[in-house]
Amino acid sequence: DISCEKEVTEIKNTVLEEMSENNIPNIRIISETRPGKRRALATGYENTNTEIIIFVDDDVWHCDTMLENLIIPFNDKKRNTGGVGPGQICRSKRKKYNIWEIIMDMRLFQRYLEIKATTFFGGGSPCIAGRTMAWRKSMLDETNFVEDFLNETFMGKKQLSGDDKYLTRLCINSDYGMYHQMSKDCYVSTRFEDPPVLFYQLLRWGRNTIRSDIKLICLERKVWCKYPFLAVVMVDRFLTPFTMFIGLILALVYGNIELFYLILLYIFVIRTFKLIPYFTYFKPKLKYNYRFIPYVPIFILATYAGALLKLWALF
């Protein structure tokens, strides 16, 4: 399509002009006309000859010190780092955060705590998120990367999404280590859509996680030897959507209303306690998150709605 080619050329020229004005040399823009994010990442890999390759989504914003801190773990020869991810926060599309952005920001922080724990206990991670991920190119070179990456299947069906989970599994199953830079000097901020698009995104992410975790834990299994703590966390995360409802369902089945209310109180207290670090954590650009305290009950309800969504994704 000639009009499309003209538009792409105009965009290229605009970006190159902006780079030139900001004294950023050695920029080359490659147009990938074939559809799919995996195809674009594979094309980027094929045209890269540096030691480190960084894949970046187009809707994230990096703090000024992100890049220099992101690549530090690659200098750790003992760990032989193959992949590194930064911290993540939610960035509002408006002047003020709406309820969905607050919920997703709390969700990102809970994921932050999980990754902080798995990084501390051995260095593994459930996923180096595709929003921004850095990889040692030699790790990809040692495999038939492009062919396998573009033709990944699950139960005989070709996988289109889940590129970050694939790369994370590739690192776990290799002889390379991984690390997350979770400091205030290495983070990206990302935006989330409003419902109903957000629900479709969560459903897609849930399916990607379930498919990839089944492969990693049950089929490939190297994670049990390399990162045992991570393996236990992933199994726990898989079972959680079931166990969250067991107590409530049993209390209703046996007609014990007092127990039902006690379980609800326990859920509210323990999940509120779990969010305390979120409100005491100094968040870049937003300082402390005290103003989001009234949204805690809504977030707790959202976690249960998210558990139902995960069960639906499983089926």
Disulfide bonds with the S-S distance in Angstrom:
none
